[in-house]
Amino acid sequence: MSSQTPLAADNTAPVQPPKNRRGVLLRLLVVALVLAGIGWGLWYFLEGRWYEGTDDAYVSGNIVQITPQVAGSVVTIGADDGDLVHAGDILVKLDPADADVALAQAKASLASTVRKVRGLYSNVTGAQAEVAARKIAVDKAQADYNRRRDLAKTGAISAEELSHAEDTLTTAQSALTTAQQQYQTSNVLVDDTVVASHPDVQTAAAKLRAAFLDDVRTSIVAPVDGYVAKRSVQLGQRVAPGAPLMAVVPLHGVWIDANFKETQLTKMRIGQPVEIRSDVYGGAVTYKGKVESLGVGTGSAFALLPAQNATGNWIKIVQRVPVRVFFDDPKQLEEHPLRIGLSTKVDVNLRDQSGPLLSRQAPTQPAFNTDVYQQQLAKADGLIAEIIHANSAGASHDKQ
């Protein structure tokens, strides 16, 4: 019996190749990139092209330097770094001894001058009375002369007596002329004035005003509300006028100086709305502001040593122009205060391009001002008026 060998299994059947996963991933990546590009294009066309931003922006503000106006030794320091002060608060006191003495001398000088000027008015009154008396004497001498002249014609009196009457008339007329000249001389010194407006009184008042201001200025006050910074003054220090003692920074009035590339200014205009984010709050706080002004030159143009490009190895560098941004709502700065020099991120909305590139009108009001020094002068004027009144009582020409 013949045996049959079983057929071996057929191992030559075709095998399906594995799918190309790399090709699928590449296709998905290409699709994702295309969709991202389309999305970015739509975003840029509808929204992104209307914004320009920069992180080269910093908080700026006024740094009010506190300097003395008179020389003196420091006896009191009223505030230190970080302290809140209000306009008129005393920051530094200087030794007032010398200023007090000068003020007392100026007061006495003004009082003496007022009394001397009152004497000038009295001289005018006396000279006027003398003129009146001399006129009466002339009239009497004239009448006596006329009467004796008529009697001389009839031979009732001698020629010698008539001559004596004529001499008396001439003497009276000369005395009248002298009295009139004295009256004119005295009147010129006080003509069209009262005691308070007399030049001598005005000169003495000006000296008193200067002495009063020097005395008041021994107390150095804060010109604005703000926070003290950079205190360098020390007790006992002898300071000269203009020496920096400390600074006051009004943080409620800060702004942003944002440096934009010159290629970003094409559609930027004054008045456009701005969103501001500060690094100190990590972007959690967004401030609202507006473009206040576009710089009139690049930062390098106003540098201490401007770049010189007239060389053979010149390379073009994109310049940056400072743009000033003001905050819309001061309450934002009260809730989330900023400090001078902090970094910020600024985004400008360019949709509204109706504003100008440069300011078209001059300011009608001062950008910053203080009235604390005017109050000092008002007090000096009040003291002058008081001294003049106290030393003018009973003066007939004083109309104050």
Helices and strands as residue ranges (DSSP letters): H 21-46, G 48-50, E 51-60, E 64-66, E 72-77, E 84-85, E 90-94, H 97-154, H 159-188, H 199-216, E 219-221, E 226-229, E 238-239, E 246-249, G 251-253, E 255-261, G 262-264, E 273-278, G 279-281, E 286-294, G 300-302, E 320-327, H 330-335, E 343-349, H 372-390
